[in-house]
Amino acid sequence: MRDSTGKPSVAIFYPVYSDEATVRTVAMKSLKVLSEIASRQKVIIVNDGSPDRSGEIADEIAAEYPDVLAVHHEKNLGYGAALITGFKYAIDYDWICFLDGDDQYDVNDLYHISKLFNRYDLIITFRYFKVYGTTRLFISYVYNLILRLLFKSPYRDHSCGLKAIRSHIINDITVTSNSPFVGAEIIIKSMVRGYPIGQVGIKTYPRKFGESHSTSLKNIIYSIRDMLRVYKELFKQYEI
């Protein structure tokens, strides 16, 4: 619900796992963006059992800023579980924005995304400038091609980690994947339900520490498993 300023209430959440170098950076950017686009705001940091100081730093930030909430998983439960936790604590806001905690996505892109709040129920992003290696680019290309063919999806990028969604959609769909496929699941189930979906091009930035495991063999296998399961679920229920 919008207030007298015409701005909606907005929550931003991001999962962290071995992201101690960027937890504070993403939180500070998020607070600044929210101060300009939201009537009521919250930044939610989901510590998914991180083995480094990510959880400790999240608690420090939450103690400093009343609009920041730190939530902890006692052990690593996976990306999908972290998203489900984030949605749980953000559900009372009109819009829920979420991204990864490694600062590869620029929170400032939400300035542009927020301009589309009146037009869409889900706003996804695609990477028009990519900083990844050849192998990851190839995997991403094949992955998105399969999704477009399998689910008749018109969207360019199903796995880009920066998205914004109206909270009532989360109450209408059931998110069940725990692999990196969870982002695509949200898009596909929203599409099947008939919600208007917008796309915004963004630039991604190189990871300054550690390495991403989203394209590891383990995550690829788990994503394929979730993809086939969701396909069967939707085919049976909606006769796609």
C-alpha positions in Angstrom: 0.0 0.0 0.0 1.4 3.4 -1.0 1.5 6.3 1.4 0.9 10.0 0.8 4.2 10.2 -1.1 3.0 7.6 -3.6 5.9 5.3 -2.7 5.4 1.7 -1.8 6.9 -0.1 1.1 10.0 -2.1 0.0 12.2 -4.7 1.6 15.6 -5.8 0.2 17.1 -9.1 1.3 20.2 -11.0 0.3 21.6 -14.3 1.4 25.3 -14.5 2.5 27.6 -17.4 2.6 31.4 -16.7 2.8 30.6 -13.0 1.9 32.2 -11.3 4.9 34.0 -8.8 2.5 30.8 -7.5 1.1 28.0 -7.9 3.7 28.3 -4.3 4.9 28.8 -2.9 1.4 25.6 -4.4 0.1 23.7 -3.3 3.3 24.8 0.3 3.0 23.9 0.5 -0.7 20.5 -1.0 0.1 19.7 1.5 2.8 20.6 4.4 0.6 18.4 3.1 -2.3 15.5 2.4 0.0 15.6 5.9 1.5 14.7 7.2 -1.9 12.3 4.6 -3.4 10.3 3.4 -0.3 7.8 4.8 2.1 8.7 2.0 4.6 11.8 -0.1 4.3 13.8 -3.1 5.6 17.1 -4.7 4.7 17.2 -8.3 5.6 20.5 -10.2 5.7 20.1 -14.0 5.6 23.2 -15.7 6.9 23.0 -19.2 5.5 25.3 -20.9 8.0 28.3 -19.0 6.7 31.6 -20.4 8.0 33.3 -16.9 8.1 32.3 -13.7 9.8 29.3 -12.9 7.6 26.8 -13.6 10.3 28.7 -11.7 12.9 29.0 -8.6 10.6 25.3 -8.9 9.8 24.5 -8.7 13.5 26.8 -5.7 13.9 25.0 -3.9 11.1 21.6 -4.7 12.5 22.6 -3.3 15.9 23.7 -0.1 14.2 20.7 0.4 11.9 17.1 -0.2 13.0 16.0 -0.8 9.4 18.4 -3.8 9.1 17.5 -7.3 10.3 19.9 -10.2 10.5 18.5 -13.7 10.2 20.6 -16.9 10.7 20.5 -20.5 9.6 22.4 -22.6 12.1 23.8 -24.6 9.2 24.1 -24.2 5.4 20.6 -25.0 4.0 21.2 -23.9 0.4 20.3 -20.9 -1.8 16.6 -21.8 -2.2 16.1 -22.1 1.6 17.8 -18.8 2.0 15.4 -17.2 -0.4 12.4 -18.7 1.3 13.6 -17.3 4.6 14.1 -13.9 3.1 10.6 -14.0 1.7 9.2 -14.9 5.1 10.6 -11.9 6.8 9.9 -9.5 3.9 6.3 -10.6 3.2 4.7 -7.6 5.0 6.2 -5.1 2.4 4.5 -4.2 -0.9 7.7 -5.1 -2.9 10.4 -7.5 -2.2 13.8 -7.1 -3.9 16.5 -9.7 -3.6 20.0 -10.2 -4.9 23.2 -12.1 -4.0 25.4 -10.9 -1.2 28.7 -10.9 -3.1 28.2 -7.4 -4.6 28.3 -8.7 -8.2 25.0 -7.0 -8.8 24.7 -3.3 -8.2 21.9 -2.5 -5.8 21.7 1.0 -7.4 20.0 -0.7 -10.4 16.9 -0.8 -8.2 16.5 2.9 -8.8 15.7 2.1 -12.4 13.7 -1.0 -11.6 11.5 0.9 -9.1 10.3 3.1 -12.0 8.5 0.0 -13.3 6.7 -0.9 -10.1 3.4 0.5 -11.5 3.6 -1.6 -14.6 4.6 -5.1 -13.5 4.2 -7.6 -10.7 7.6 -9.2 -11.2 10.7 -7.5 -12.6 13.6 -9.6 -13.6 17.0 -8.6 -15.0 19.3 -9.8 -17.7 23.1 -9.2 -18.0 23.8 -7.2 -21.1 27.5 -7.0 -20.0 29.0 -10.1 -18.5 32.3 -10.6 -16.8 32.3 -14.4 -16.6 34.6 -16.9 -18.2 33.8 -18.8 -21.5 32.7 -22.0 -19.7 30.2 -20.2 -17.5 28.9 -18.1 -20.4 28.3 -21.3 -22.4 26.6 -23.1 -19.4 24.3 -20.0 -19.0 23.5 -19.9 -22.7 22.5 -23.6 -22.8 20.6 -23.4 -19.5 18.5 -20.4 -20.6 17.9 -22.0 -24.0 16.6 -25.2 -22.4 14.3 -23.2 -20.1 12.9 -21.2 -23.1 12.2 -24.4 -25.0 10.9 -26.5 -22.1 8.6 -24.0 -20.5 7.9 -21.8 -23.6 9.4 -18.9 -21.7 10.2 -15.7 -23.7 12.7 -14.3 -21.1 16.4 -13.8 -21.9 17.9 -14.6 -18.5 16.3 -16.8 -15.8 19.2 -17.0 -13.4 20.2 -13.4 -13.0 20.2 -12.9 -9.2 18.6 -9.4 -9.0 14.8 -9.4 -9.0 11.9 -7.5 -7.6 8.5 -9.0 -6.9 5.2 -8.0 -5.4 4.8 -9.8 -2.1 1.3 -11.1 -2.9 2.8 -13.3 -5.7 4.9 -15.1 -3.1 1.7 -15.9 -1.3 0.2 -17.2 -4.5 3.0 -19.5 -5.7 4.9 -22.2 -3.9 8.7 -22.0 -4.1 10.2 -25.5 -3.7 13.6 -25.6 -5.3 16.8 -25.4 -3.3 19.2 -25.3 -6.2 20.1 -22.3 -8.4 17.0 -23.2 -10.4 14.9 -21.4 -7.8 15.2 -18.1 -9.6 13.8 -19.7 -12.8 11.1 -21.4 -10.7 9.9 -18.0 -9.5 9.8 -16.6 -13.0 8.1 -19.7 -14.6 5.4 -20.0 -11.9 4.6 -16.3 -12.1 4.4 -16.6 -15.9 2.0 -19.5 -15.6 -0.2 -17.6 -13.2 -0.4 -14.8 -15.7 1.4 -12.1 -13.7 2.9 -9.3 -15.9 6.7 -9.6 -15.9 9.2 -6.9 -17.0 12.8 -7.2 -18.0 15.6 -4.7 -17.3 19.2 -5.0 -18.6 22.0 -4.6 -16.0 25.7 -4.8 -15.8 27.4 -7.3 -13.5 30.7 -6.9 -11.8 33.6 -9.3 -11.1 33.7 -11.1 -7.8 36.5 -9.6 -5.8 37.1 -12.6 -3.5 36.4 -16.4 -3.4 34.6 -18.1 -6.3 31.0 -18.8 -7.3 29.8 -22.4 -7.0 26.5 -21.8 -9.0 27.9 -23.7 -12.0 29.6 -26.5 -10.1 28.7 -30.1 -11.2 26.7 -30.6 -8.0 24.6 -27.5 -8.5 24.1 -28.3 -12.2 22.8 -31.8 -11.2 20.5 -30.3 -8.5 19.2 -27.7 -10.9 18.3 -30.3 -13.6 16.5 -32.3 -10.9 14.5 -29.3 -9.8 13.8 -28.3 -13.4 12.3 -31.6 -14.3 10.3 -31.8 -11.1 8.8 -28.4 -11.6 8.1 -29.2 -15.2 6.1 -32.3 -14.2 4.3 -30.4 -11.5 3.2 -27.6 -13.9 2.4 -30.0 -16.8 0.1 -32.0 -14.5 -1.6 -29.1 -12.8 -1.9 -26.6 -15.6 -1.6 -28.9 -18.7 1.2 -26.8 -20.3 
